[in-house]
Amino acid sequence: MNCDGTGHGTYHSKPGRNISTNSSVGSAIKVLPNPNNGMFTLNITNDDIRNVEVYDMVGQKVFENVYNSPQQVAIDLRKLNAGNYLVRVNSSLSARIIKQ
């Protein structure tokens, strides 16, 4: 994972691995596991999750859900094609995930 200090991270994986690492962006948000098969958990340590949006690499929104301020939510993207996706939480924290 590469993290530039702005809450954005880049994750790399080797082909053929579905779940190999747990990744975090800064100290505020964790995506577990990452890479994944489309099922993953978002954990946030210094805020509550109110809204989660997922975008493909073209910028098209492929998932959105509103939550009642939990600090952990499960996301199911198994219906999507394998690839890289950007997860946006509360419109200020984000992480890139890889679904294989």
C-alpha positions in Angstrom: 0.0 0.0 0.0 1.2 3.5 -0.8 -0.3 6.3 1.2 0.3 10.0 0.5 -0.9 11.4 3.8 -4.1 12.8 2.4 -6.3 9.8 3.1 -5.7 8.2 -0.3 -4.0 4.9 -0.7 -2.9 2.7 -3.6 -3.0 -1.1 -3.1 -1.2 -3.7 -5.2 -1.8 -7.4 -5.4 -0.6 -10.4 -7.4 -3.0 -12.1 -9.7 -4.6 -15.3 -8.3 -4.9 -14.1 -4.7 -8.3 -13.4 -3.3 -7.5 -12.4 0.2 -3.9 -11.6 1.1 -3.6 -8.5 3.1 -5.5 -6.2 5.4 -5.0 -2.6 4.4 -5.5 0.7 6.1 -5.4 4.3 5.0 -3.8 6.6 7.6 -5.2 5.8 11.0 -8.8 6.7 10.3 -10.2 4.0 8.0 -9.5 0.3 7.5 -10.6 -1.9 4.6 -10.5 -5.6 5.7 -9.6 -7.7 3.8 -8.0 -6.1 0.9 -7.8 -7.4 -1.8 -11.1 -9.3 -1.4 -13.7 -11.2 -3.4 -16.2 -8.3 -3.1 -17.1 -8.8 0.5 -15.2 -6.5 2.9 -15.6 -4.5 6.1 -15.0 -0.8 6.6 -13.8 0.2 10.1 -13.4 3.9 11.0 -11.6 4.9 14.2 -12.1 8.6 14.6 -15.5 9.2 13.1 -18.8 7.5 12.3 -19.8 6.1 8.9 -22.8 7.9 7.6 -22.5 7.3 3.8 -20.4 4.9 1.7 -20.0 5.3 -2.1 -18.0 3.1 -4.4 -16.7 4.2 -7.8 -15.1 2.3 -10.6 -11.9 3.6 -12.1 -13.9 5.5 -14.8 -15.5 7.5 -12.0 -19.0 5.9 -12.3 -20.8 5.3 -9.0 -21.4 1.6 -8.6 -22.6 1.4 -5.0 -24.1 3.8 -2.4 -25.6 3.3 1.0 -26.5 5.5 3.9 -25.8 4.3 7.5 -26.9 5.3 11.0 -23.4 6.3 12.2 -21.8 3.0 12.9 -18.0 2.6 13.2 -18.1 -0.6 11.2 -20.1 -1.7 8.1 -20.0 -4.8 5.8 -20.0 -4.1 2.1 -21.0 -6.6 -0.6 -19.8 -5.9 -4.1 -19.7 -9.5 -5.3 -22.1 -8.7 -8.2 -19.4 -6.4 -9.7 -16.6 -7.4 -12.1 -13.1 -7.9 -10.7 -11.0 -4.7 -10.7 -10.0 -1.6 -8.7 -12.6 0.5 -7.0 -12.5 3.7 -5.0 -14.4 3.7 -1.7 -15.5 7.0 -0.3 -16.7 7.3 3.3 -18.3 10.5 4.6 -17.1 12.3 1.5 -13.7 13.0 3.0 -11.9 9.6 3.6 -11.2 7.2 0.8 -9.4 4.0 -0.1 -8.8 2.1 -3.3 -9.8 -1.6 -3.2 -9.0 -4.5 -5.5 -11.8 -7.1 -6.1 -10.3 -10.2 -7.7 
